[in-house]
Amino acid sequence: MEYRNLGSSGTSVSAYALGTMTFGAEADEKASHAILDDYAAGGGNFIDTADVYSAGVSEEIIGRWLAKSPAAGDMVITTKGRFPMGKGVNDLGLSRRHLRLALDASLKRLGVEHIDLYQMHSWDPLTPLEETLGFLHDAVSAGKISYYGFSNYTGWQLTKAVGIAKARGWDLPVTLQPQYSLLVRGIEPEIVPAALDAGMGLLPWSPLGGGWLTGKYKRDTAPQGATRLGENPDRGMEAWKKRNAQEKTWAIIDVVLATAKARGVSASQVALAWVAQQPAVTSVILGARTTEQLADNLGAATLRLTEQETSSLSEVSAPDVADYPYGTPGIEQRSRKIDGGR
């Protein structure tokens, strides 16, 4: 397993994190603890959860595992706050009031006195950014968290937050957790450059495109059985009808499958390895219902794609980006070209 710095911090985390959204929902406690055991045995040390995962049950399952596992001391724990955990008008958002209650509740469920990375689960348009950042700075100062980061923020939101924190002399964010895969590359024109500029590490979620990049779905054959789309074909951004109708989806999957066959590995490992090799990526979040799924995903930790393989995958999955302003040289580049021609 490769280890990388957590953004600009001095903490090292494994290149593959364990996402635990399945805990308490698609995996019961026994299965979840087995997944955690195997993840630790495979060299993983970065566990990602959130208070809303199974309405707090995911954190509780992790907490009970931490209390008994000899590997607990090696784990870097990240959780998130933002979404409703109660029915009150203030039981959501990124206000000081809600975050104070949410953080304390997460600490209790996890059975710890300190969380390594606390992430804002989504942008809150109603709460002043200064209020949120002030709380996070205070939480670091109080020793409740080591670092903080964001999830699902846009480039301008990230950059604005960094600018305010710098101006106030507050602790800076170290990570951004976006959706990112061969099927979803929309973060590349704005969010990736913003993260690189801020020295923040990316923690991609849904790197397998909700299961599409595993190769288990077939063109024009609706999924059935115990899969995410088999159980719910209209599931959010992963919905079957929308992606199946796009020729690009199947072109990407074809290249993933061909690469996997040539290397003697699984399609999942190819798709994960591609994400792990992208700029600014610190750790790729793996989701698993079973230990078998986890074992296959962890196989990506030893797979290094060649330059040609990476190029083929990147070319077939290239996002549609407007020519302006992304496809034209910057002023500095044009000036250098003019100066060089004198």
C-alpha positions, 0 to 999 in steps of 0.5 A: 500500500502506498501512503501519501500526505493528507493534503498539505498536512504532515499526516500520512494516509493510505492511497485507498480509503475505506468508505463506510456508507454501506455500514448499517445498511448494506452490511450489518455489523458483523460484515462491517467489522470483517471489512474493517479487519481486512482493510487494516490487514491490507495496509489501509489506515484511512476510514471515511464516514459521516453522521448521516450514514445509516443515521449514525449507525455507521459511526457507531459500528466503527466506534465499536470496532475501534474499541476492540481492534489492535489496529485502531491506533493506526487509523486516521478517522474522518467524518462529516457534518452538515445534513439533518440528524433531527427534525428541528429547524436548526438541526442542519447546516454549517452554523456554529450551533449545528456543527457543535452538536454534530461534532460532539455527537460524532465523537460520542458515536465513534467513542473517541475524544478526537477526530483526525479530519472533519469535513463539511459534507456540502455547501451551506448557502445560508450560513456565512462562511466566516461562521463555519470557518471560525468554528472549525478553527476553534475546533482545531484549537480545542483539540477536537479535530486535527484538520478540516476539509470540504465535500462536494464544494465547487472551485469558487467555494473552495477558493473563497474559503481558503482566502478567508481563512488566510486573511483571518489567520485561521487553520486552512482546509487540507482536503476536498472530497468530490465525485470523480471517476472515468465517467465523471470528470467535470471537476477537472477544469475548475476544482482540481486547479483550485485544490492544487493552488490551495495545496489541498488533497482530493479524496474522490468518492464513487470512483467506480461510477456507482458500479458501472466501471466494474463491468457488471452491467451490459449494454441495453440489458437492465440490471437485476439482483443484488446490485445498486442499480438492480435494486434501484435503477433510478438511483440518482446520478447513476441512473440506468436509463440516462447512462445506458443511453450515452454511447460514451458510457459504453466506449469508456467501459470497453476500454476499461475492460480491454485494459483489464483483460490485457493486464490480467486484473479486474475492471474495478482495479483499472478504474481505481488505479486511473483515479489514484494516479490523477493530479492532487488525489490523496486517497481514493474512497473504496465502498464495499458491501462484502470482504470479497468486493474489498479484496478486489478493490484493494488489488488496485493498490499494487497496479500501476497503469502504463503511460499508454494505458493511462492515455487511452483511458483519459482520451476515451473519457475526456470531459466535454469542456468549452473552448473558452476559457479553457481551450485557449492560451493564457495571456502570459503564454501569448506574451511569451510567444510574442516575446520569443518571436522578436 
